[in-house]
Amino acid sequence: MIRVSAGTAGVMNLIRARVDAPPTTAYLMVGERCAFDCGFCPQAKGASSRVEMLSRVTWPEFDEDEVLRALAGRRAAEAFKRVCVQVVHGGGALRRAENLVRAMTSAARNVSGPGLPVSVSVHVGGLSDAVRLFEAGAERLGLPVDAATPSVYSRVKGGSWERAVARVWEVAAAFPGRVGTHLVAGLGETEEEMARAIQAMYDCGVTVGLFAFTPVKGTRMEAVRPPPMDSYRRLQVVHFLIRTGRSRAERMTFRDGMITGYGLDARELVAALRSGGAFLTTGCPGCNRPYYNERPGRTLYNYPSGPDPAEIEAAIRCSMPVTEGESAE
């Protein structure tokens, strides 16, 4: 059996569901009840959340062969740009993911659809684990760090941030352009700390998928509030400017940990943001993660597709840097 995100299952007709923002990546999950105990994750070993949850998304279970047949069909080939395998660490899940990737990328079995690249979001113990997954056929690996600083990592995830980051950079050096990470805003870091973490990742050739912390019932952090929208919008702009080469963290200015300047004049900044690209979901190419951080009907942290002009204008206004007289509250 294998889990499939509800949106993915709806697109593939595995379930009957109204999908108002179709995923452009097919999201699969192997393993459950992680060996780690991240405070925000429903799959953490200490969580009492429903076992079919990851973030706020439900992942119903299906027979693996049924899922592979659906991925081989025309509907999947037309709907998706990529397959992403989310690996819950422990219990042989890494080997299971390796076998699944090999099956999906095997031309002889023709189970992945034409030209559909595969990403794996996974914890690796070292470079050898990454090599196994790449040799199985993975195009990209996502190696989540999640926390922007050592202290936040220790408090929320446990263990060493320095070791986790060094592992990501080691794999990225061995496989240039094929490694990404996740950073989660709202775990207790400042905007300045997140900006510098984003810059450090891009300087080492690691792309960043930026998430907003989402409280989920049954996790240690279920009572913690998500980040304020204005703070998250500023971090989206930071991320956009860094990844497009328009600015760098050291050119930006901060006060009490909050962003007061992006290193661009106001006219240049607004012109760069007019497309709305800064406010889209980020991560692997083709990943849009609909409603991963929020519920339908609410203002979206990450837009799965192009925001309309009014949404872009609202997001730009919200992302303007802090000015004198504003507090850090």
N, C-alpha and C positions, 0 to 999 in steps of 0.2 A: 504494500500500500504506500501511497505517496500523497502528501497534502498539496493543494493547489489554492491560491488565493481566490476568494469568492469572485472578484472581478474577472480574473483569468478564466475561471470555470464557466462563468456566464458567457464570455466571448466564445469559448470553445464548445458551447452547448452541452457541457457536462451537467449543468444545473439550469433551471429556468430562473432567470433573474433579470431585472431591469438594470442595465449598465449605462448610466447617463454620461460617464466619463471613462470610455474604454481604455484599459491599459494597453500601452504599446510594447510592453515586454510581458512575456508569459512568466509568471512568478510561481515557482515550485518550492516546496520545503521538505527536507528530509531530517529525521530525528525529532525528538521532543524531550522536554525537561532537561535543560542544559546542565552541564557539569559546573558552570559558573553561576554566580549569583548577582548579576547586575540589577541594581535597584529599580530600574525603569522597565525591565523586560518581563512580559508575561510567561516566557519560557524559562526564566531563572529557576534554579533548583529550589529556592525558598519561596517562590511565588505560589499563590493559591488561585491564580487566574485559570480560566478554562484552557485546556490543553490545545485547543484548536486556534488560539489567539497568537498573533505576533503583531506588535504595536497595537493599533485598534482595529486591525483587519482580521476577519475570520478566514480560516484555511480548511475547508472541508476535505475529507479523505476519499481517495479513489484508488482503484486498481492501477498499478503502474503501467501495465500493458495498454489499458484503456487511455491513459493520458498520453502515452507515446504514439498511439494511433491517431489521437486527436491532433497532436503536434505535427504529424506527418500530412495532415489534410490541407486542402486548399484554403479553408477558412483561416487556419492558424497562419499560414504563409502570407495571406493578405493582411491579417490584423496585426501581426507582431513583427518587430524589428530585431528581437533578441529573446533569448530564454535566460532567466536568472534562477539559479539554484541557491536557496537559502539553507545553510547547513547549521543545525542546532548541535552544538559541540557535545560529543560524548557517545558512548554506546556503539562504536563502530560507524558513526555517521560519516566520517571522512571517507572511509572505504566505500560506503554506500554511494556517496556523492561521486566519487571517482568512477564507479561502475555506471552510474546514471549518465554522467557526462560522456563516457565512452560509447554508451548505447545511443545517445542522442546525436553524436557526431560521427557515427559509423556510416559511411556511404553504403556499405553492403546491406545494412538493415533499413536505410532510408527512413529514419524516424524523426529527423529534426526539421524537415522542410528545407527547401532550397536556400542555401546561403544564410541560414539563421545562426548567428554566433551565440555562444554560450558563455555567460558569466557565472562565477561561483562566489558567493559571499560566505566567508569561512574563517575560522580561527586556524592558523597553522602553527605547528610547534617549531618549525624552522624551514629553511630553504628546501629541504628534501620533500616536504609535504607539498609545497608549491610546485616543484618540478613534477611530481606525480600527477597533479591536476592539469597542468599545462600539457604534459605528454598524453593524457587521456583525451585532450581536445578542447579544453577551456581556452577561450580567446582572451578573457580578462579575469582577474581575481579582485574581489573586494575584501580588504582585510580591516575590519572595523576597529578603530581606536575609540571612537565615541567622545571621549573626554578631551578637553583642550589643555588641561594642565595636570601635573602629577598629583596635586592634592585632590582635585575633583575625581581623577581616576581611582585613587586609593579609597576615597569615601564611597563612590557610587558603584565601582566595579570590583575593587580589591586587586592587589598585586601592583606591579611596577609599570607605570606609564613609560618610563625610559626604555624598558625592555620591549614593550609592545611597539613603540614607535621605531626602535632600532630594527625590529623584525620586518616591519613594513618597508623601511628604507632598504634593507638588505635584498628583499625580493624585488623591489622596484629597480634597484641597480642591476640585478641579474636579468630582468625582463623589462627593459625600458618601454614606456608607453602602454603597459598592460596591467597596471596596478592602480587601484583606487582605495580610498578609505571613507568611512563615515565619521562625521563630527556632528554632535547633538548640542544645539544651543538651548540654554535654560537649565543646565545641570548645576549651576552655581558659579560658573566662570564669568569674568567681565567681558565686555565687548572687545577691549584691547587684547585680552588673552586669546580670545577666539580668532581675532584678526591675525595675530602673530602665529597661531597654530596653522591657520589656512596657508599663510605665506610660506611657512617652513615645509609644508607638504608639497606645494607646487615647486618650490626650489629643489626638491629631491625627486621631481618627476611623478608625483603621486596626485591623481585627481581627487577631488573632494565631493562627496555627496552630502549636502547640508540638510540636516533635519531639525525640526523644532521638537523639543521634549513634549511628549504626550502622556499624561497620566492615565494609567490603566488600572482598573479595579483588580485587587489581588496582588499587586506589586508593592514593594517597600515604599515606593514614591507615589502611591495612588493619591495622596492628599496634597502633593506639591503642585503649584500652579504652573501652567505652561508659560513660556516667555511672553512678555508684552509684545504686541504686534509691531510697535515702532522700533523696538530693539531688534527684533528679528529682521525687519525690512532693512535696517542699517547693515546688518551682517550679510544679508543677501547682496547688497550693493558692494560691500567690501569684497565678497567672494567673486562677484562679477568683474569688478575692476582688476582684481589680481589675476584671475584666470584668462582674461582677455588682454593682459599686459598694459592696461591703461594706467595702473598705479601699483604701488607696493605698500605694505604695512608700515615700513619705516618712513614713507612720505606722508602718512596720515597723522592726524593729531588727536589727542585724547585728553580728557579731564575726568578724574575720579573713575577711570576705567571705561568711560563712555566716549563714543566717537564725536569729535567736534569738527573734523575736516577730513576729506577723502584724498587730498593731494591734487585736486583739480579745481579750477574755478567753476562757479555756479553754472555758467552757460554751457561749458564743456560737459559738466556732470549731467545736467538735464538732457542734453542732446544724446549722451551715451545711453540714458535710461529709457528714451522714448519708445524703443522697440518692445519693451516689456520683458526682454530676455533675462534680465536680472532676477525676475520674480518667478521664473519657471523652476520646476523640479530639476535638480542636478544629480549627476552620478555618471553611470556608464552611458554611452550613446544609445538613444532609443528608450531610455528609462523615464517614465513619467509618474509612477507610483500614485495613482489617484487616491485621495482621501487617506493617505497613510498617517497624516498628522492632524486631521480635522474631520468633522462630519459634514455631509452635504448640507447646503443651505447657509453655512457660515462663511465668513471671510476666510479665504484660503491662505495658509502660510506659503505653500508651494503650489503654483498653478500647474496642472497636468498638461494644459495646452494654452495657446496664446490668450492672455487676458484681453478683454475688450478695452477700448480707449478710456472709458470711465474708470475701469479698474486700474489701468496703468497710471492715470493721473492721481488716483487716490494712493496708490502704492508709492509713487514718487514723493508726494507730499509727506507721507508717513515716514519716509526714509531720510528726510533731511537731517543733517547733523544737529546735535545738541548745541544750543546757544547759551550765552551768558544768562544767568538767572534761572535756568532749568536745573532741577535737582537730579540726583542719581536715583531717586525713588521710581 
